[in-house]
Amino acid sequence: MATSRPDDIPASAWIARFAPLVPAGAVLDLAAGSGRHSLLMRGLGHDVVAVDRDPSALAARAVPGIDAIAEDLETGSMPACLGRRYAAVIVTNYLHRPILPAIVGAVAPGGWLLYETFAAGNERFGRPSNPDFLLRPGELLEAVRGRLRVVAYEDVEAAEPRPAMVQRIAARAA
């Protein structure tokens, strides 16, 4: 598993696999948490916009080239960060369906959507178990249909970092 921080908090292997393919330009790390993917992308030379509702969670906020923004993505209004386009939009362990079309739309021409989150069936492993936070079968494929070209997709039971049902997509804008 790839690491993105000196203290070895692992980046998602899915994100790390496709990160080197992202073209030059700014990257959006949505629901960034501690910033593990922000740091990975910054390490590859990208300027990063890291957005999370909890500013204390953004450990990457003091890194030059990472613009850490505290924003609640679920207020009902469109998040300001989705008002522009990025060389990549990265989302892990997060789902808020009302903004899913805007997330896909924030991928610039030639850019990538790298998305990995929990899927239906995860309730047997624990949290999240609420269907509002679990992707339905094929939901990520449907979200990008006609908008992005799917390069890789999985709907699997993952063993690492803990057992979970996940969907993952790597899709590229024309």
C-alpha positions as CSV (number, residue, x, y, z in Angstrom):
1,M,0.0,0.0,0.0
2,A,1.3,3.4,-0.9
3,T,2.1,6.0,1.8
4,S,1.7,9.7,1.5
5,R,3.0,11.0,4.9
6,P,6.2,10.7,6.8
7,D,4.2,9.0,9.7
8,D,3.1,6.3,7.3
9,I,-0.6,6.9,7.2
10,P,-1.4,4.9,4.1
11,A,-2.9,6.4,1.0
12,S,-5.5,4.3,-0.8
13,A,-3.8,1.8,-3.1
14,W,-6.5,2.6,-5.7
15,I,-5.7,6.3,-5.6
16,A,-1.9,5.7,-5.6
17,R,-2.3,3.4,-8.6
18,F,-3.8,6.1,-10.8
19,A,-2.2,9.3,-9.3
20,P,0.9,9.3,-11.6
21,L,-1.5,9.5,-14.6
22,V,-3.0,12.8,-13.5
23,P,-1.9,15.6,-15.9
24,A,-0.4,18.9,-14.7
25,G,-2.9,21.1,-12.9
26,A,-4.7,21.6,-9.6
27,V,-6.2,18.6,-7.8
28,L,-9.3,18.6,-5.6
29,D,-9.2,16.3,-2.6
30,L,-12.9,16.3,-1.5
31,A,-13.7,15.3,2.1
32,A,-10.0,15.2,2.5
33,G,-9.9,14.1,6.2
34,S,-6.3,14.2,7.3
35,G,-5.1,15.0,3.9
36,R,-3.3,11.7,3.0
37,H,-4.3,12.0,-0.7
38,S,-3.6,15.7,-0.7
39,L,0.0,15.0,0.4
40,L,0.3,12.2,-2.2
41,M,-0.7,14.5,-5.0
42,R,1.4,17.4,-3.7
43,G,4.4,15.0,-3.7
44,L,3.7,14.4,-7.4
45,G,4.0,18.2,-8.0
46,H,0.3,19.2,-8.0
47,D,-1.2,22.1,-6.3
48,V,-4.1,20.7,-4.2
49,V,-7.3,22.1,-2.9
50,A,-8.2,20.0,0.2
51,V,-11.7,20.4,1.4
52,D,-13.2,19.0,4.6
53,R,-15.8,20.2,7.1
54,D,-13.4,19.7,10.0
55,P,-10.5,22.1,9.8
56,S,-8.6,20.3,12.6
57,A,-8.7,17.1,10.5
58,L,-6.7,18.7,7.7
59,A,-3.3,17.9,9.0
60,A,-1.9,18.9,5.5
61,R,-3.0,22.5,6.0
62,A,0.5,23.7,6.7
63,V,2.0,22.3,3.6
64,P,2.9,24.8,0.8
65,G,0.9,24.1,-2.3
66,I,-2.0,22.6,-0.4
67,D,-4.9,25.0,0.1
68,A,-6.9,23.6,3.0
69,I,-10.5,24.8,3.1
70,A,-13.0,24.1,5.8
71,E,-16.4,23.6,4.0
72,D,-19.4,21.6,4.9
73,L,-20.3,19.8,1.7
74,E,-23.8,19.0,2.9
75,T,-25.4,22.4,3.6
76,G,-27.8,22.2,0.7
77,S,-26.0,24.8,-1.4
78,M,-23.4,23.8,-4.0
79,P,-19.9,23.7,-2.4
80,A,-17.8,26.5,-3.8
81,C,-14.9,24.2,-4.5
82,L,-17.0,22.5,-7.2
83,G,-17.4,25.7,-9.1
84,R,-14.2,25.1,-11.1
85,R,-12.4,22.2,-12.9
86,Y,-9.5,20.2,-11.8
87,A,-6.9,17.9,-13.3
88,A,-8.2,15.3,-10.8
89,V,-11.0,15.0,-8.3
90,I,-10.3,12.6,-5.5
91,V,-13.0,11.2,-3.2
92,T,-12.5,8.4,-0.7
93,N,-14.8,7.1,2.0
94,Y,-17.5,9.8,1.3
95,L,-20.8,9.9,-0.4
96,H,-23.3,12.7,-0.6
97,R,-25.5,12.0,-3.7
98,P,-26.8,15.5,-4.3
99,I,-23.4,16.7,-5.3
100,L,-22.3,13.6,-7.2
101,P,-23.1,15.2,-10.6
102,A,-21.1,18.3,-9.7
103,I,-18.2,16.1,-8.6
104,V,-18.1,14.5,-12.1
105,G,-18.5,17.9,-13.7
106,A,-15.5,19.3,-11.8
107,V,-13.1,17.1,-13.8
108,A,-11.3,19.1,-16.5
109,P,-10.8,17.9,-20.0
110,G,-8.1,15.2,-19.8
111,G,-8.5,15.0,-16.1
112,W,-9.4,12.1,-13.8
113,L,-12.1,11.2,-11.3
114,L,-10.6,8.9,-8.7
115,Y,-13.4,7.7,-6.4
116,E,-13.5,4.9,-3.8
117,T,-16.1,4.5,-1.1
118,F,-18.4,2.1,0.7
119,A,-21.0,0.0,-1.2
120,A,-24.1,-1.9,-0.5
121,G,-23.4,-5.0,1.5
122,N,-21.0,-3.1,3.8
123,E,-23.6,-3.2,6.6
124,R,-22.5,-6.8,7.4
125,F,-19.0,-5.4,8.3
126,G,-20.2,-2.6,10.5
127,R,-20.2,1.1,9.7
128,P,-21.2,2.7,7.5
129,S,-24.4,0.7,7.3
130,N,-26.9,3.4,6.5
131,P,-28.0,3.0,2.8
132,D,-27.6,6.8,2.4
133,F,-23.9,6.3,2.7
134,L,-23.5,3.2,0.6
135,L,-23.3,3.1,-3.2
136,R,-25.9,1.0,-4.9
137,P,-24.6,-1.6,-7.4
138,G,-23.2,0.2,-10.5
139,E,-23.9,3.7,-9.1
140,L,-20.5,5.1,-9.8
141,L,-20.7,3.7,-13.4
142,E,-24.0,5.4,-13.8
143,A,-22.7,8.7,-12.4
144,V,-20.0,9.0,-15.1
145,R,-22.0,7.4,-18.0
146,G,-21.7,9.7,-21.1
147,R,-19.5,12.1,-19.3
148,L,-16.2,10.3,-18.5
149,R,-14.4,7.3,-20.0
150,V,-14.1,4.5,-17.4
151,V,-10.5,3.2,-17.3
152,A,-11.1,0.9,-14.2
153,Y,-14.0,0.0,-12.0
154,E,-14.5,-2.4,-9.1
155,D,-17.4,-3.4,-6.9
156,V,-15.7,-5.7,-4.5
157,E,-15.3,-7.1,-1.0
158,A,-12.0,-5.6,0.1
159,A,-9.8,-7.1,2.8
160,E,-7.6,-4.0,3.4
161,P,-7.3,-1.7,5.3
162,R,-10.3,-3.6,6.9
163,P,-13.0,-5.8,5.5
164,A,-15.6,-3.7,3.6
165,M,-17.7,-3.6,0.5
166,V,-16.4,-0.9,-1.8
167,Q,-16.8,0.6,-5.3
168,R,-13.9,2.2,-7.0
169,I,-13.7,4.1,-10.2
170,A,-10.9,5.7,-12.2
171,A,-12.5,7.6,-15.1
172,R,-11.0,10.2,-17.5
173,A,-12.6,13.2,-19.2
174,A,-12.1,13.5,-23.0
